[in-house]
Amino acid sequence: MIGIRQKIMIGFGGLLAIIAVVGTLTMVQLGELGKAIDIILQENYRSVVACQDMKESLERIDSGILYTLSGKTTEGNRLITDYTVSFREALGVELGNITLPHELEIAQQIEAQFEEYIKLISIVVAQERPLLERQTAYFSEIQPLFQRIKTLAQDILLMNQRNMVEANDAARAKADVARHVMLAAIIAAALLAILFSYLAHRWILHPIIRLIESANEIRGGNLDLVLENGAGDEIGRLSESFNEMAAALRLVRKEDRVNLLRTKRATEEVFKALPGGIAVLDLEGKVEISTETADQHFGLKSGVLVSDLGFDWLPPMVHKALADNEFAESDPKTIQQFIDNREYFFQPVAVPIPVGPERPDPTGVALILKDVTQVHEQQEMKRDVVSTVSHQLKTPLTSIRMSIHLLLEERIGSLNEKQIELLMAARDDSERLVGILSDLLDINRIESGKSSLVTESITPRALVRDALEPYFVDAKDKGVTVENAVSEDLPEVLADTGKIRHVFANLLSNALRFTDPGGSVTISAEQKQGQVVFRVEDTGKGIPEKELKHLFEKFYRAPGQDKESGVGLGLAIVKEIVCAHGGDVGVESVVGKGSIFQFTLPLRMDPAENTLTKPMED
């Protein structure tokens, strides 16, 4: 049985033989044409040129004779001498290139008659002879001899031209033969190539195409396909291997189906036992499997599209997790849900499910609904306790403050120096305690949503000017320069001026506290992406980098602060107020060079809308 290698060798060997034959014929025909052209050039062309040179030289000699007869002896003799040499050279070329019958005899006649012609010239050009005798000798002897020599040269020229025409016709005939031979060879080569192509298609391409079609069938899931094997070559053996592979795939598919069914049932049972709300979604947002909590409380049943459930926060969160291939949270972060006439709170998180460790592309999304009801209730309870305790402490603390003020005013008796010192310390501590209670109540109101924003349009420079005014005296007493570097050209922002003054008050008091005399505090602003960015920059001590990420946390105090700097609620309140305006806060600092605190406020979008009230939410 011929193998596929032998079949390929036969096909390409045949094409190679065709190329060799055509190439050989081409070379032979080109060689013959070359020889014919060489004959034309070598045998005839030189003789033609030599005859033309002889005729031209003879005419020039005749002109020289006429010059001498007309009295121009010097110029005539020069022409006779020069062109006699030229004639002899051309005659020598012709005698050395005799190629045709009778050509030698004619050339020898030319040579003999030219010698006679030269002898007669010497008689005609002799100046001592009478002019009439010279003229008679020219017309009676030299002129007839001149015509005979010229006629003989023309005969040789015509003989060679006729031979060139005959050689050219022979070359054309050979070219026609070569063309017909090449055409026949090309047609034969084309027919053989078509034959080999057909055989190659039948032997090689057709079985390969059948294998490709079978592979596409298997890719489409048809593992029951069996290829017919009628050849014993490599493709036949490949077909046998293909059938064995399909059989192995059928076995693997059967085992995979059993394992997948077992895994699916185990997963469903495990999901039923999970207490939390969890659902697995495909790339289209359809629920594949879910826990009872997700099913009962959110309607996340198998086969349901999340876009059909009516939750505005759910589809964007799933889309973001799939698009960014990272964890996504809902907006808002906490979802309120009433179940059996009871209020519950959940924190939804969408987690993309990758294909595998080496392929991070998501194949679906795991939706996790964390029940934070208890945490929310504890925070509410904590806020209530803080509010109650703060209010309860405020009344006796007010009484204590009044008593201390009365004692310091000595309305009920005079005090000695030691008593005054103790009362002054008690007054400062009570004032500090009042400030702490006020901060606790403020942040409690903000977190509970009981505080609201009453925004108005105001220019950034005016907002900063009003906030800076109370601090000029303290800055001057401490020797610190305060500068309002906000441009008048900035557009108006929407802000609750009272609460933003509280933001600036906290940032400015901190900047003045940590800036040494001779330093400066600068407030600047710039417009960026629909917002105005405010910056409070000081030349103070600076903050270590590891402390920056904790500055806006509740009750966090950076190391090295004095005991009168508060309990760590000031910057937390700043963050809550700015976030309620739809802005953000940040800080940059270098130890020994100073700090830059910045926050953003939105621009006024509608000039006709001057006042807007909205709740402050976390």
C-alpha positions in Angstrom: 0.0 0.0 0.0 1.4 3.4 -1.0 1.8 5.7 2.0 1.0 9.4 2.1 4.7 10.2 2.0 5.1 8.3 -1.3 2.0 10.0 -2.7 3.4 13.4 -1.9 6.7 12.3 -3.4 5.0 11.2 -6.6 3.0 14.4 -6.9 6.0 16.7 -6.3 8.3 14.4 -8.2 6.1 14.7 -11.3 5.9 18.5 -11.0 9.7 18.6 -10.6 10.1 16.4 -13.8 7.8 18.8 -15.7 9.8 21.8 -14.6 13.1 20.0 -15.6 11.7 19.1 -19.1 10.4 22.6 -19.7 13.6 24.1 -18.5 15.8 21.9 -20.7 13.7 22.6 -23.8 13.8 26.3 -23.0 17.6 26.3 -22.7 18.1 24.3 -26.0 15.8 26.6 -28.0 17.4 29.7 -26.5 20.8 28.3 -27.4 19.8 27.7 -31.0 18.3 31.2 -31.3 21.5 32.6 -29.9 23.6 30.8 -32.5 21.4 32.2 -35.3 21.7 35.7 -34.0 25.5 35.2 -33.6 25.6 34.2 -37.3 23.8 37.4 -38.3 26.1 39.6 -36.2 29.4 37.9 -36.8 29.2 36.7 -40.5 27.3 39.5 -42.2 27.1 42.7 -40.1 30.9 43.3 -40.1 31.0 42.9 -43.9 28.1 45.4 -44.4 29.8 47.9 -42.2 33.2 47.4 -44.0 31.5 47.9 -47.5 29.8 51.1 -46.3 33.1 52.4 -45.0 34.8 51.6 -48.3 32.1 53.4 -50.3 32.3 56.5 -48.0 36.1 56.5 -48.1 36.0 56.2 -52.0 33.7 59.2 -52.2 36.0 61.2 -50.0 39.0 60.4 -52.2 37.0 61.4 -55.2 36.2 64.7 -53.5 39.9 65.2 -52.8 40.7 64.7 -56.6 38.1 67.3 -57.5 39.6 69.7 -54.9 43.0 69.4 -56.6 41.4 70.0 -60.1 39.8 73.1 -58.7 43.0 74.4 -57.4 42.7 73.4 -53.7 45.7 71.2 -53.9 46.6 71.0 -50.1 43.1 70.2 -48.9 42.6 67.7 -51.8 45.8 65.8 -51.1 44.9 65.6 -47.4 41.6 64.0 -48.2 43.2 61.6 -50.7 45.8 60.5 -48.2 43.5 60.2 -45.1 40.8 58.3 -46.9 43.1 56.0 -48.8 44.2 54.7 -45.4 40.5 54.4 -44.3 39.6 52.5 -47.5 42.5 50.0 -47.1 41.5 49.4 -43.4 37.8 48.7 -44.4 39.0 46.5 -47.3 41.2 44.6 -44.8 38.2 44.0 -42.6 36.2 42.6 -45.5 39.1 40.3 -46.7 39.3 39.0 -43.1 35.5 38.3 -42.9 34.8 36.3 -46.1 31.7 34.2 -45.3 29.7 33.9 -48.6 30.4 32.2 -51.9 32.1 34.5 -54.5 32.6 37.1 -51.8 36.4 36.6 -51.9 36.6 37.0 -55.7 34.7 40.3 -55.6 36.8 41.6 -52.7 40.0 40.7 -54.6 38.7 42.6 -57.7 38.1 45.6 -55.5 41.6 45.4 -54.1 43.2 45.1 -57.6 41.1 47.9 -59.1 41.8 50.2 -56.1 45.5 49.8 -56.6 45.0 50.8 -60.3 42.8 53.7 -59.0 45.6 54.9 -56.8 48.1 54.9 -59.6 45.8 56.9 -61.8 45.2 59.4 -59.0 48.9 60.3 -58.9 48.7 61.3 -62.6 45.6 63.5 -62.1 46.9 65.3 -59.1 50.3 66.1 -60.6 50.4 69.9 -60.8 53.1 70.0 -63.5 50.7 68.5 -66.0 48.3 70.7 -67.9 44.9 71.1 -66.3 43.0 70.0 -69.4 45.0 66.8 -69.6 44.3 66.1 -65.9 40.6 66.7 -66.3 40.5 64.5 -69.4 42.3 61.7 -67.5 39.8 62.1 -64.6 36.7 61.8 -66.6 37.9 59.1 -69.0 39.8 56.8 -66.7 39.4 57.6 -63.0 35.6 58.2 -62.9 34.7 54.9 -64.6 37.1 53.0 -62.3 35.5 54.8 -59.3 32.1 53.6 -60.3 33.2 50.0 -60.8 34.9 49.9 -57.4 31.8 51.4 -55.8 29.6 48.9 -57.6 31.6 46.0 -56.4 31.5 47.2 -52.8 27.7 47.6 -53.2 27.5 44.0 -54.5 29.3 42.7 -51.4 27.0 44.8 -49.2 23.8 43.5 -50.9 25.1 39.9 -50.6 25.6 40.2 -46.9 22.3 42.0 -46.4 20.5 39.2 -48.3 22.2 36.7 -46.1 21.2 38.6 -42.9 17.5 38.6 -44.1 17.7 34.9 -44.7 19.4 34.3 -41.3 16.7 36.5 -39.7 14.0 34.4 -41.4 15.7 31.2 -40.1 15.8 32.6 -36.6 12.1 33.5 -36.8 11.3 30.1 -38.0 13.3 28.6 -35.1 11.5 31.0 -32.7 8.1 29.8 -34.1 9.2 26.2 -33.6 10.4 27.0 -30.1 7.2 28.8 -29.2 5.1 25.8 -30.4 7.3 23.4 -28.5 7.1 25.5 -25.4 3.3 25.9 -25.7 3.0 22.1 -26.1 5.3 21.6 -23.1 3.3 24.1 -21.0 0.0 22.5 -21.9 1.4 19.1 -21.1 2.8 20.4 -17.8 -0.6 22.0 -17.0 -2.4 18.8 -17.7 0.0 16.8 -15.6 -0.2 19.4 -12.8 -4.0 19.1 -12.9 -3.7 15.4 -12.8 -1.4 15.5 -9.8 -3.6 18.1 -8.0 -6.6 15.9 -8.5 -4.7 12.9 -7.2 -3.4 14.9 -4.2 -6.9 16.1 -3.4 -8.2 12.6 -3.6 -5.3 11.0 -1.7 -4.7 13.7 0.9 -7.1 16.7 1.0 -10.3 14.8 0.8 -9.5 12.6 3.8 -8.2 15.6 5.7 -11.4 17.6 5.0 -13.3 14.6 6.2 -11.3 14.6 9.4 -11.9 18.4 9.9 -15.7 17.9 9.4 -15.6 15.1 11.9 -13.7 17.3 14.4 -16.3 20.0 14.0 -19.0 17.4 14.7 -17.2 16.4 17.9 -16.8 20.0 18.9 -20.5 20.3 18.5 -21.0 17.4 20.9 -21.5 14.6 18.4 -19.2 12.0 20.0 -21.0 9.1 18.4 -19.4 9.8 15.0 -17.3 7.0 13.5 -15.0 7.6 10.5 -14.9 5.1 7.6 -11.4 3.8 7.1 -10.7 2.4 3.7 -7.0 3.3 3.3 -3.9 1.8 4.9 -1.7 5.0 4.7 -1.0 7.5 7.4 -4.4 9.2 7.0 -6.1 5.8 7.4 -4.1 5.2 10.6 -5.1 8.8 11.7 -8.7 7.9 11.1 -8.3 4.8 13.4 -6.8 7.0 16.1 -9.6 9.5 15.6 -12.2 6.8 16.2 -10.3 5.6 19.3 -10.2 9.2 20.6 -13.9 9.7 20.0 -14.6 6.4 21.9 -12.3 7.7 24.8 -14.2 11.0 24.8 -17.5 9.3 25.0 -16.3 7.4 28.0 -14.9 10.6 29.6 -18.2 12.4 28.9 -20.2 9.7 30.5 -18.0 9.8 33.6 -18.0 13.6 33.7 -21.8 13.7 33.5 -22.0 11.3 36.5 -19.5 13.4 38.4 -21.2 16.6 37.5 -24.6 15.3 38.5 -23.1 14.1 41.8 -21.3 17.4 42.4 -24.5 19.4 41.5 -26.6 17.5 43.9 -24.0 17.8 46.7 -23.7 21.5 46.0 -27.5 21.9 46.2 -27.6 20.1 49.5 -24.8 22.1 50.9 -26.4 25.4 49.8 -29.7 24.3 51.5 -27.8 23.9 54.7 -26.1 27.3 54.5 -27.8 29.9 56.8 -26.8 33.0 54.8 -28.1 34.4 51.6 -25.9 33.2 48.7 -26.6 32.9 45.0 -24.5 31.9 42.0 -25.2 33.7 38.8 -24.1 33.1 35.2 -22.6 35.7 32.8 -26.2 36.8 31.8 -27.2 37.4 35.4 -29.4 34.3 35.7 -29.5 32.5 39.0 -28.0 29.0 38.8 -28.2 28.0 42.4 -29.1 29.7 45.7 -29.7 29.2 49.4 -33.1 29.2 51.0 -32.4 32.6 52.6 -31.6 34.1 49.2 -34.7 32.4 47.7 -37.2 33.3 50.3 -36.0 36.8 51.2 -34.9 38.1 47.8 -36.6 35.9 45.3 -33.3 34.5 43.9 -34.7 31.3 42.6 -32.9 29.1 40.1 -33.5 30.4 36.5 -34.5 33.9 37.5 -32.8 36.9 36.0 -31.7 39.5 38.6 -32.9 42.3 36.3 -36.5 41.0 36.7 -36.5 41.1 40.6 -37.0 44.9 40.8 -33.9 45.7 43.0 -32.3 48.8 41.6 -29.0 48.1 43.4 -28.6 44.5 42.2 -28.0 44.7 38.3 -25.4 47.5 38.5 -23.4 45.6 41.2 -23.4 42.4 39.2 -22.4 44.2 36.0 -19.6 46.0 37.8 -18.2 42.7 39.2 -18.2 41.1 35.7 -16.8 44.2 33.9 -14.0 45.0 36.4 -13.4 41.4 37.5 -13.2 42.4 41.1 -15.4 42.6 44.3 -18.3 45.0 43.9 -20.6 46.4 46.6 -24.1 47.8 46.3 -25.1 51.4 46.4 -26.2 52.0 49.1 -23.9 49.6 51.0 -26.6 48.5 53.4 -30.0 47.2 52.1 -33.1 47.4 54.2 -35.6 44.5 53.8 -38.8 43.7 55.7 -39.3 40.0 56.4 -42.3 38.8 58.4 -43.1 42.3 59.5 -39.5 42.7 60.9 -36.8 45.0 59.6 -33.6 43.4 58.4 -30.4 44.9 57.0 -28.1 43.2 54.5 -24.7 44.0 52.9 -24.6 42.6 49.4 -21.3 41.8 47.8 -20.7 40.4 44.2 -17.7 38.3 43.8 -16.5 37.2 40.3 -15.9 33.5 39.8 -12.7 32.9 37.7 -12.3 30.1 35.2 -9.2 28.9 37.0 -5.9 29.9 38.6 -4.3 30.6 35.3 -7.4 32.2 33.6 -8.8 35.1 35.7 -11.7 35.6 33.2 -15.0 35.4 35.1 -17.5 32.6 34.4 -20.1 33.9 36.7 -20.8 35.8 39.9 -21.3 34.7 43.5 -23.8 37.0 45.2 -23.3 37.1 49.0 -26.0 38.8 51.1 -24.5 39.3 54.5 -27.0 39.7 57.3 -25.9 42.8 59.4 -29.1 43.3 61.2 -27.5 42.6 64.6 -24.6 44.9 63.9 -27.0 47.6 62.7 -29.1 47.2 65.9 -26.0 47.4 68.0 -24.9 50.6 66.3 -28.4 52.0 66.9 -28.2 51.0 70.5 -24.7 52.5 70.8 -25.9 55.8 69.3 -28.9 55.8 71.6 -26.6 55.2 74.6 -24.2 57.8 73.5 -27.0 60.3 73.0 -28.7 59.5 76.3 -25.4 59.6 78.2 -24.3 62.8 76.5 -27.6 64.5 77.3 -27.6 63.2 80.9 -24.1 64.4 81.4 -24.7 67.8 79.8 -27.2 69.0 82.6 -24.9 68.3 85.6 -21.9 69.5 83.6 -23.7 72.8 82.9 -24.4 73.2 86.6 -20.8 72.5 87.4 -19.6 75.1 84.9 -22.0 77.7 86.3 -20.8 76.9 89.8 -17.1 77.2 88.8 -17.8 80.5 87.0 -19.6 81.9 90.1 -16.7 80.9 92.4 -14.2 82.4 90.0 -16.2 85.7 90.0 -16.0 85.6 93.9 -19.6 86.5 94.3 -20.0 84.2 97.3 -16.6 84.9 98.9 -13.0 85.7 98.1 -10.5 82.9 97.0 -6.9 82.5 97.8 -4.4 81.9 95.0 -4.4 78.1 95.4 -8.2 77.9 95.2 -8.2 80.1 92.0 -5.6 77.8 90.4 -7.7 74.7 91.2 -10.9 76.3 89.9 -9.2 77.4 86.7 -8.0 73.8 86.0 -11.6 72.6 86.8 -13.0 75.2 84.4 -10.7 74.1 81.6 -11.4 70.5 82.1 -15.2 71.1 82.1 -14.9 73.2 78.9 -12.9 70.3 77.3 -15.6 67.9 78.5 -18.3 70.0 77.0 -16.4 70.0 73.7 -16.1 66.2 73.7 -19.8 65.8 74.5 -20.7 68.2 71.7 -18.6 66.2 69.2 -20.2 63.0 70.3 -23.6 64.4 69.9 -22.7 65.9 66.5 -21.3 62.7 65.1 -24.2 60.7 66.6 -26.7 63.0 64.8 -24.8 62.7 61.5 -24.7 58.9 61.7 -28.3 58.6 62.6 -29.4 60.8 59.7 -31.1 63.3 62.1 -28.9 66.1 60.9 -29.6 67.7 57.5 -27.9 69.9 55.0 -29.3 73.3 54.0 -27.2 74.2 51.0 -26.8 77.5 49.2 -24.7 78.9 46.4 -21.6 80.7 47.6 -18.3 81.5 46.0 -15.3 79.5 47.3 -13.4 82.7 48.2 -16.3 84.1 50.3 -16.7 80.7 52.0 -13.0 80.6 53.0 -13.0 84.3 54.0 -15.8 83.8 56.5 -14.1 80.6 57.9 -10.7 82.4 58.3 -12.0 85.5 60.1 -12.1 84.0 63.6 -8.5 82.7 63.4 -6.6 85.9 62.4 -6.1 87.0 66.0 -4.9 83.6 67.3 -2.6 83.3 64.3 -1.1 86.7 64.9 -0.6 85.9 68.6 1.3 82.8 67.7 3.3 84.4 65.0 1.8 82.3 62.1 0.9 83.8 58.8 -2.6 82.9 57.5 -3.4 83.5 53.8 -6.5 83.2 51.7 -5.2 82.1 48.2 -8.5 81.3 46.7 -9.2 83.0 43.3 -12.2 85.2 42.8 -12.8 83.6 39.4 -13.8 80.1 40.7 -17.5 79.2 40.2 -20.0 79.0 43.0 -20.4 75.8 45.0 -23.4 74.3 46.8 -22.6 74.1 50.6 -24.1 74.2 54.0 -22.1 77.2 55.1 -22.4 76.5 58.8 -21.2 72.9 58.6 -18.4 73.8 56.1 -17.2 76.5 58.6 -17.0 73.7 61.2 -14.9 71.7 58.7 -12.5 74.7 58.2 -12.5 75.4 61.9 -11.3 71.9 62.7 -8.6 71.9 59.9 -7.4 75.5 60.7 -7.2 74.8 64.5 -5.2 71.7 63.9 -2.9 73.6 61.4 -2.3 76.4 63.9 -1.7 74.0 66.8 1.0 72.1 65.0 2.7 75.1 63.2 5.6 76.8 65.0 5.9 80.6 65.1 7.2 82.0 61.8 5.3 79.3 59.8 2.3 79.8 57.5 -1.1 78.4 56.8 -2.5 78.8 53.3 -6.0 77.9 52.0 -6.2 77.4 48.2 -8.8 76.0 45.8 -9.1 74.9 42.2 -11.8 73.6 39.9 -11.5 70.0 38.8 -14.1 67.7 37.1 -17.3 69.3 38.3 -16.0 70.0 41.8 -13.9 72.5 43.7 -11.0 71.1 45.6 -10.1 73.1 48.8 -6.7 72.7 50.4 -5.5 73.7 53.8 -1.7 73.7 53.7 0.6 74.3 56.7 4.4 74.4 57.3 4.1 72.5 60.6 5.7 69.3 62.0 4.0 66.9 59.5 2.5 63.5 60.1 4.3 60.1 59.7 3.1 58.2 56.6 1.9 55.2 58.6 -0.5 57.4 60.6 -2.2 59.1 57.5 -4.6 56.2 56.7 -6.0 56.3 60.3 -6.5 60.1 60.7 -10.2 60.2 59.7 -11.2 57.2 61.9 -13.3 57.8 65.0 -11.4 58.2 68.3 -8.0 58.0 66.6 -5.3 60.3 68.0 -1.9 60.5 66.3 1.0 59.9 68.7 2.7 62.9 70.2 -0.5 65.0 70.8 -1.2 66.9 74.0 -4.1 66.0 76.3 -6.1 69.0 75.2 -6.2 68.1 71.5 -9.5 66.1 71.9 -10.5 62.5 71.7 -10.1 62.0 68.0 -13.6 62.9 66.7 -12.8 66.2 64.9 -11.5 64.7 61.6 -14.2 62.0 61.7 -16.8 64.7 61.8 -15.0 66.6 59.0 -15.2 63.4 56.8 -18.9 62.8 57.6 -19.8 66.5 56.7 -17.9 66.5 53.4 -19.2 63.1 52.4 -22.7 64.3 53.1 -22.1 67.1 50.5 -21.1 64.4 48.0 -17.4 65.2 48.3 -14.3 63.4 49.6 -11.4 64.1 52.0 -7.7 63.4 51.8 -4.4 64.3 53.4 -0.7 64.5 52.3 2.1 65.1 54.7 5.9 65.1 55.0 7.5 65.0 58.4 9.3 68.2 59.1 7.8 70.1 56.1 4.1 70.2 56.8 0.7 68.8 55.9 -2.0 69.4 53.2 -5.6 68.5 54.1 -8.0 68.7 51.2 -11.7 68.2 50.6 -14.1 68.7 47.6 -17.5 70.4 47.2 -19.8 70.1 44.2 -20.3 73.0 41.8 -23.7 74.7 41.5 -25.4 72.9 38.6 -28.6 74.9 38.2 -28.3 78.7 38.6 -32.0 78.9 39.4 -31.8 76.5 42.3 -30.4 78.4 45.2 -31.4 76.2 48.2 -31.5 72.4 48.4 -32.1 70.4 51.5 -31.0 66.8 51.7 -30.4 64.4 54.6 -26.8 63.5 55.7 -26.4 59.8 55.3 -23.4 57.5 55.9 
